[in-house]
Amino acid sequence: MCVVDSARMAPAHFWPRQYRQFASLTRRIVRRLRGVNQRCVTLPPLESPPQRGRVLLSYILDGVLVSREEDLPHSHVNFWETWAMARAFREESYTVDVIHWTRRAPLPRTDYDIFVDVRRNFDRHAAQLPATCLKIAHMDTAHWRVHNGNQLRRLDDLRRRRGIALAPFKMVEENNAAENADLITVLGNQFTMDTFAYAQKPIRRVRLSNAFDYPYPAERDIATACRNFLWFGSEGFIHKGLDLVLEAFAGLPAHRLTVCGPIEREPAFRKAFADLLYQTPNIRTLGWVDVAGADFLDLARQHIAMVYPSCSEGGGGCVITAMHAGLLPVVTREASVDVSPDCGVLLPDASVEALRAAVLELSSAPPGRLDTMARAAWTWAREHHSRERFQREYRDLVNSLADQPRKD
């Protein structure tokens, strides 16, 4: 999954580095004072008794600490999705205890009928629960061996290709959640599902949501935008292929690349690629962008596509956001987003050569064809990746749990 931060408190949509650092520090201090990581919030059923049971949901506690849905942060989809998951159980007459996924304190109780957790504490918590408790691993990334192994291969390729040795970044912790789960849910597509298939457990896809339904950029000048491409995302730049994108566009002087991401959070990457990020005429590095702001929509109107050759994702949230804004996706299979030829480009591999070929092919297509493709990407994203779709699919999942085999 991709993190695109909020600028609710910022004076501008592109945050200055000092402001982001201050805001991040403030959030950590407030969070520690509130004891969020160790709290448990109990949410009663929304329907009348009789109650169907009790659920332990270990995800993003912040998602249930607000009084109104509209107050939820949009910095990551997991805030809202935690809220929606809890609500789905409550609508089916379950009491839900919500804890944060990093909690180290003992469980508030152990008499749960259903347990839902993401990776980190799954094994430890599951061992404390009765065998009759249905244990669901909610996987928001690909399997840790795939995620970590693919990133290490990218880093090794970078070392051989450019003589740059960078350390791994945001590796997924080792866990046996898939092995210990009774059921696995994923946010991504078949790529993500395949990484868990070895465990031979039932796998259910619940499509990643998206916070915004942007209008289609009908006023975009395709003839101009067709040579403008965008990369945007959170940190983990080698993992997400920014190095490859920079190299590809350095060899395409007639095409322009705009980079939107928190480059300062990875100083080693910033130093290693400073010449491409800041000294290459056709590459513009803007920094962090708020997807709720007008500046993001302006970018969508100025560009034709987002290029995102990630090596492993649990749902490709940044790509889905781009498609919602009317941008064409140019992605690898590992980005875990369904892309058909009529609404984007699925790269044959994550090479500089494949990226250049895709950019050249797209930019040379007739403007009418590009507009048709972009509108198809926009329409598909709205149909398949929305809050309404997530709510419906997760509610269907909860309804189906009555038929899920239980241990005696």
C-alpha positions as CSV (number, residue, x, y, z in Angstrom):
1,M,0.0,0.0,0.0
2,C,1.0,3.8,-0.6
3,V,1.0,6.6,2.0
4,V,0.0,10.0,0.8
5,D,-0.1,12.4,3.7
6,S,-2.7,15.0,4.7
7,A,-2.1,18.7,4.9
8,R,-5.0,19.6,7.2
9,M,-2.7,21.8,9.3
10,A,-0.4,23.0,6.6
11,P,-0.5,26.5,5.1
12,A,0.2,25.1,1.6
13,H,-0.4,21.9,-0.2
14,F,3.3,21.4,-0.7
15,W,4.7,21.2,2.8
16,P,8.1,22.8,3.6
17,R,10.5,20.2,5.0
18,Q,10.7,22.0,8.4
19,Y,6.9,22.0,8.8
20,R,6.6,18.3,8.1
21,Q,9.3,17.5,10.6
22,F,7.6,19.6,13.3
23,A,4.2,18.1,12.5
24,S,5.6,14.6,12.7
25,L,7.3,15.2,16.0
26,T,4.1,16.8,17.4
27,R,2.0,13.8,16.3
28,R,4.4,11.4,18.0
29,I,4.4,13.3,21.3
30,V,0.6,13.7,21.4
31,R,0.2,10.0,20.5
32,R,2.5,9.0,23.4
33,L,0.7,11.2,25.9
34,R,-2.6,9.8,24.8
35,G,-1.3,6.2,25.2
36,V,-2.8,5.3,21.8
37,N,-0.7,2.3,21.2
38,Q,-1.7,0.6,24.4
39,R,-5.4,1.5,24.5
40,C,-8.5,-0.6,23.8
41,V,-11.7,0.9,22.5
42,T,-14.9,-1.1,22.9
43,L,-17.6,-0.4,20.3
44,P,-21.1,-1.9,21.0
45,P,-23.3,-3.5,18.3
46,L,-25.3,-1.1,16.2
47,E,-28.2,-3.5,15.8
48,S,-30.5,-4.7,18.6
49,P,-29.6,-7.8,20.6
50,P,-29.2,-10.7,20.6
51,Q,-25.5,-10.2,20.1
52,R,-23.7,-12.5,17.7
53,G,-20.3,-12.5,19.6
54,R,-17.2,-10.4,20.3
55,V,-14.5,-9.4,17.8
56,L,-10.9,-8.3,18.5
57,L,-9.7,-6.0,15.7
58,S,-6.0,-5.1,15.7
59,Y,-5.4,-2.4,13.1
60,I,-5.3,1.4,13.3
61,L,-6.8,2.5,16.6
62,D,-6.9,6.1,15.5
63,G,-9.6,5.1,13.0
64,V,-12.2,4.7,15.9
65,L,-11.1,7.6,18.0
66,V,-13.1,10.2,16.1
67,S,-16.7,11.0,16.7
68,R,-17.6,11.5,13.0
69,E,-16.6,9.6,9.9
70,E,-15.7,12.9,8.1
71,D,-13.1,13.6,10.8
72,L,-11.0,10.7,9.8
73,P,-7.5,11.5,8.4
74,H,-7.0,10.8,4.7
75,S,-3.2,10.4,5.1
76,H,-3.7,6.6,4.6
77,V,-6.7,4.5,3.7
78,N,-6.2,2.3,6.7
79,F,-7.7,4.9,9.0
80,W,-11.0,4.8,7.3
81,E,-10.8,1.1,6.6
82,T,-10.4,0.3,10.3
83,W,-13.5,2.4,10.9
84,A,-15.4,0.6,8.1
85,M,-14.3,-2.9,9.3
86,A,-15.4,-2.2,12.8
87,R,-18.7,-0.8,11.6
88,A,-19.3,-3.9,9.4
89,F,-19.0,-6.2,12.5
90,R,-21.1,-3.8,14.6
91,E,-23.9,-3.7,12.0
92,E,-24.0,-7.5,12.3
93,S,-24.5,-7.3,16.0
94,Y,-20.9,-7.9,17.2
95,T,-19.2,-6.1,20.0
96,V,-15.8,-4.9,18.7
97,D,-12.7,-4.3,20.8
98,V,-10.2,-2.3,18.8
99,I,-6.5,-2.2,19.6
100,H,-3.5,-0.7,17.7
101,W,-1.5,-3.1,15.6
102,T,1.7,-2.2,17.5
103,R,0.3,-2.9,20.9
104,R,2.6,-4.8,23.3
105,A,0.4,-4.9,26.3
106,P,-1.6,-8.1,27.2
107,L,-4.9,-8.6,25.4
108,P,-7.8,-6.9,27.1
109,R,-9.6,-10.3,27.3
110,T,-9.3,-13.7,25.5
111,D,-12.9,-14.8,25.0
112,Y,-13.2,-13.6,21.4
113,D,-15.2,-15.3,18.7
114,I,-13.3,-13.5,15.9
115,F,-9.8,-12.1,15.7
116,V,-8.6,-9.8,12.9
117,D,-5.0,-8.6,12.8
118,V,-2.3,-7.3,10.4
119,R,0.9,-9.3,10.6
120,R,3.1,-8.0,13.4
121,N,1.3,-9.3,16.5
122,F,-0.8,-12.0,14.8
123,D,1.2,-15.0,16.1
124,R,1.5,-13.7,19.7
125,H,-2.1,-12.7,20.0
126,A,-3.5,-15.8,18.3
127,A,-1.6,-18.0,20.7
128,Q,-3.6,-16.5,23.6
129,L,-7.0,-17.1,22.0
130,P,-9.2,-20.2,22.1
131,A,-9.1,-22.7,19.2
132,T,-12.8,-21.8,18.5
133,C,-11.9,-18.2,17.8
134,L,-11.9,-17.5,14.0
135,K,-8.5,-16.0,13.2
136,I,-8.4,-13.7,10.1
137,A,-5.1,-12.3,8.8
138,H,-5.8,-9.0,7.1
139,M,-2.9,-8.6,4.8
140,D,-2.2,-5.0,3.6
141,T,1.1,-6.0,2.0
142,A,2.3,-8.9,-0.1
143,H,3.9,-11.8,1.9
144,W,6.9,-10.6,3.8
145,R,9.3,-12.9,2.0
146,V,8.2,-11.6,-1.4
147,H,8.1,-7.9,-0.2
148,N,11.6,-8.1,1.4
149,G,13.1,-10.4,-1.2
150,N,12.0,-8.3,-4.2
151,Q,13.3,-5.1,-2.5
152,L,16.7,-6.8,-1.8
153,R,16.9,-7.8,-5.5
154,R,16.2,-4.2,-6.5
155,L,18.9,-2.9,-4.2
156,D,21.4,-5.5,-5.6
157,D,20.5,-4.5,-9.1
158,L,21.1,-0.8,-8.2
159,R,24.5,-1.7,-6.8
160,R,25.5,-3.5,-10.0
161,R,23.9,-1.0,-12.4
162,R,25.1,2.3,-10.8
163,G,27.6,1.3,-8.2
164,I,25.3,2.6,-5.4
165,A,24.8,0.5,-2.3
166,L,21.8,1.6,-0.2
167,A,20.3,0.0,2.8
168,P,16.9,-1.7,2.8
169,F,14.0,0.6,3.8
170,K,10.6,-0.3,5.4
171,M,11.1,-4.1,5.3
172,V,8.1,-6.1,6.5
173,E,8.7,-7.9,9.8
174,E,8.9,-11.7,9.7
175,N,5.7,-13.4,10.8
176,N,3.6,-16.6,10.4
177,A,0.3,-14.9,10.2
178,A,-0.7,-16.8,7.0
179,E,0.2,-20.1,8.5
180,N,-1.7,-19.4,11.8
181,A,-4.8,-17.8,10.2
182,D,-8.1,-19.6,9.4
183,L,-8.8,-17.0,6.7
184,I,-6.7,-14.4,4.8
185,T,-8.0,-11.2,3.4
186,V,-6.1,-9.0,1.0
187,L,-6.5,-5.6,-0.5
188,G,-4.6,-6.2,-3.7
189,N,-5.1,-8.3,-6.8
190,Q,-4.0,-11.7,-7.9
191,F,-0.3,-10.8,-7.4
192,T,-0.8,-10.3,-3.7
193,M,-3.1,-13.3,-3.4
194,D,-0.5,-15.5,-5.0
195,T,2.1,-14.6,-2.4
196,F,-0.1,-16.2,0.2
197,A,-1.3,-19.2,-1.8
198,Y,1.3,-21.5,-0.3
199,A,-0.4,-21.5,3.1
200,Q,-3.4,-23.2,1.5
201,K,-5.9,-21.1,3.5
202,P,-9.1,-19.5,2.1
203,I,-8.2,-16.1,0.6
204,R,-10.8,-13.3,0.2
205,R,-10.1,-10.1,-1.7
206,V,-11.6,-6.9,-0.4
207,R,-10.6,-4.2,-2.8
208,L,-8.6,-1.2,-1.5
209,S,-10.7,1.9,-1.0
210,N,-10.0,5.4,-2.0
211,A,-10.8,8.6,-0.1
212,F,-11.8,10.9,-3.0
213,D,-13.9,10.9,-6.1
214,Y,-12.2,13.5,-8.3
215,P,-13.9,14.9,-11.4
216,Y,-12.5,13.8,-14.7
217,P,-10.0,16.4,-16.0
218,A,-12.0,17.0,-19.2
219,E,-10.3,20.3,-19.8
220,R,-6.8,18.7,-20.0
221,D,-4.9,19.5,-23.2
222,I,-3.9,16.0,-24.2
223,A,-1.6,17.1,-27.0
224,T,0.5,18.9,-24.4
225,A,0.0,16.6,-21.4
226,C,1.0,13.5,-23.5
227,R,4.7,14.2,-22.8
228,N,4.2,14.8,-19.1
229,F,4.5,11.9,-16.6
230,L,4.2,11.8,-12.9
231,W,5.7,9.7,-10.1
232,F,4.3,10.1,-6.7
233,G,4.3,8.1,-3.5
234,S,5.7,7.7,-0.1
235,E,9.2,6.7,1.1
236,G,10.7,3.4,0.0
237,F,11.9,4.9,-3.3
238,I,14.0,2.0,-4.5
239,H,11.2,-0.4,-3.6
240,K,8.8,1.7,-5.7
241,G,11.1,2.1,-8.6
242,L,11.8,5.8,-8.5
243,D,15.4,5.2,-9.3
244,L,14.4,3.4,-12.5
245,V,12.0,6.1,-13.5
246,L,14.6,8.9,-13.0
247,E,17.1,7.0,-15.2
248,A,14.5,6.4,-17.8
249,F,13.5,10.0,-18.1
250,A,17.1,11.2,-18.0
251,G,17.3,9.5,-21.4
252,L,14.1,11.0,-22.7
253,P,14.8,14.8,-22.9
254,A,11.7,15.5,-24.9
255,H,9.5,14.1,-22.1
256,R,9.0,15.6,-18.7
257,L,8.8,13.9,-15.3
258,T,7.4,15.4,-12.1
259,V,8.4,13.7,-8.8
260,C,6.1,14.1,-5.8
261,G,7.3,12.4,-2.6
262,P,9.0,13.1,0.7
263,I,12.5,12.9,-0.7
264,E,14.1,14.3,2.4
265,R,13.0,11.2,4.4
266,E,15.6,9.2,2.6
267,P,18.7,11.3,2.7
268,A,20.9,8.5,1.3
269,F,18.7,8.2,-1.8
270,R,18.5,12.0,-2.2
271,K,22.3,12.3,-2.1
272,A,22.8,9.4,-4.5
273,F,20.3,10.7,-7.1
274,A,20.7,14.5,-6.5
275,D,21.9,15.0,-10.1
276,L,18.7,13.4,-11.5
277,L,16.3,14.9,-9.0
278,Y,17.6,18.5,-9.1
279,Q,19.9,19.0,-12.0
280,T,18.2,17.3,-15.0
281,P,16.3,19.8,-17.1
282,N,13.3,17.6,-17.9
283,I,12.8,16.3,-14.3
284,R,11.1,18.4,-11.7
285,T,11.1,17.3,-8.0
286,L,8.2,19.0,-6.1
287,G,8.3,17.0,-2.8
288,W,5.2,16.0,-0.8
289,V,1.8,16.6,-2.3
290,D,-1.6,16.6,-0.5
291,V,-4.0,14.5,-2.6
292,A,-6.9,16.5,-1.1
293,G,-5.6,19.8,-2.4
294,A,-6.2,21.7,-5.6
295,D,-2.5,21.4,-6.5
296,F,-2.9,17.6,-7.0
297,L,-5.8,18.1,-9.4
298,D,-3.7,20.7,-11.2
299,L,-1.0,18.1,-11.6
300,A,-3.5,15.6,-13.0
301,R,-4.6,18.2,-15.6
302,Q,-1.0,18.7,-16.7
303,H,0.1,15.1,-17.0
304,I,-1.1,12.0,-18.9
305,A,0.1,9.1,-16.7
306,M,1.6,8.0,-13.5
307,V,4.7,5.7,-13.8
308,Y,5.1,3.4,-10.8
309,P,7.3,0.3,-11.3
310,S,7.0,-1.0,-7.7
311,C,8.5,-4.4,-6.8
312,S,5.8,-5.4,-4.3
313,E,2.5,-3.9,-3.1
314,G,-0.6,-4.9,-1.1
315,G,-2.9,-2.9,-3.3
316,G,-1.1,0.0,-5.1
317,G,-3.0,2.8,-3.4
318,C,-1.0,5.6,-5.1
319,V,-1.8,4.1,-8.5
320,I,-5.5,3.9,-7.7
321,T,-5.5,7.5,-6.5
322,A,-3.9,8.5,-9.8
323,M,-6.5,6.6,-11.8
324,H,-9.3,8.3,-9.8
325,A,-7.7,11.6,-10.9
326,G,-7.8,10.6,-14.6
327,L,-4.2,9.6,-15.0
328,L,-3.2,6.5,-16.9
329,P,-1.3,3.8,-14.9
330,V,2.1,2.6,-16.1
331,V,2.9,-0.1,-13.7
332,T,4.5,-3.5,-13.0
333,R,2.5,-6.6,-12.1
334,E,3.8,-6.3,-8.6
335,A,2.0,-2.9,-8.1
336,S,-1.0,-5.1,-7.5
337,V,-3.5,-3.1,-9.5
338,D,-5.7,-4.5,-12.3
339,V,-4.6,-2.8,-15.5
340,S,-6.0,-3.7,-18.9
341,P,-4.6,-2.4,-22.2
342,D,-7.6,-0.1,-22.7
343,C,-6.8,1.9,-19.6
344,G,-3.1,1.7,-19.0
345,V,0.2,-0.1,-19.5
346,L,1.3,-3.2,-17.7
347,L,5.1,-3.3,-18.0
348,P,6.7,-6.5,-19.2
349,D,9.5,-6.0,-16.6
350,A,10.9,-3.2,-14.4
351,S,13.8,-2.2,-16.6
352,V,14.8,1.3,-17.7
353,E,14.4,0.1,-21.3
354,A,10.8,-1.1,-20.7
355,L,9.9,2.2,-19.0
356,R,11.2,4.2,-21.9
357,A,9.4,2.1,-24.4
358,A,6.1,2.5,-22.6
359,V,6.5,6.2,-22.3
360,L,7.4,6.6,-26.0
361,E,4.4,4.5,-27.0
362,L,1.9,6.3,-24.9
363,S,3.1,9.8,-25.8
364,S,2.9,9.0,-29.5
365,A,-0.7,7.7,-29.4
366,P,-3.4,10.0,-30.8
367,P,-4.8,12.4,-28.3
368,G,-8.3,11.0,-28.8
369,R,-7.1,7.5,-27.9
370,L,-5.3,8.8,-24.8
371,D,-8.4,10.6,-23.6
372,T,-10.5,7.5,-24.1
373,M,-8.0,5.4,-22.2
374,A,-7.7,7.9,-19.4
375,R,-11.5,8.1,-19.0
376,A,-11.7,4.3,-18.9
377,A,-9.1,4.3,-16.1
378,W,-11.0,6.9,-14.2
379,T,-14.3,5.0,-14.6
380,W,-12.8,1.7,-13.6
381,A,-11.2,3.2,-10.5
382,R,-14.6,4.7,-9.4
383,E,-16.4,1.4,-10.0
384,H,-13.8,-0.9,-8.3
385,H,-12.0,1.2,-5.7
386,S,-14.3,3.3,-3.6
387,R,-15.4,3.5,0.0
388,E,-18.8,2.1,-1.0
389,R,-17.2,-0.9,-2.7
390,F,-15.0,-1.6,0.3
391,Q,-17.9,-1.4,2.7
392,R,-20.0,-3.7,0.5
393,E,-17.3,-6.3,0.1
394,Y,-16.3,-6.3,3.8
395,R,-19.9,-6.5,4.9
396,D,-20.3,-9.5,2.6
397,L,-17.3,-11.0,4.2
398,V,-18.6,-10.6,7.7
399,N,-22.0,-12.1,6.6
400,S,-20.1,-15.1,5.2
401,L,-18.2,-15.8,8.4
402,A,-21.2,-17.8,9.9
403,D,-20.4,-20.5,7.2
404,Q,-16.6,-20.4,7.9
405,P,-15.4,-23.7,9.4
406,R,-14.6,-23.4,13.1
407,K,-12.3,-25.5,15.2
408,D,-13.8,-27.5,18.1
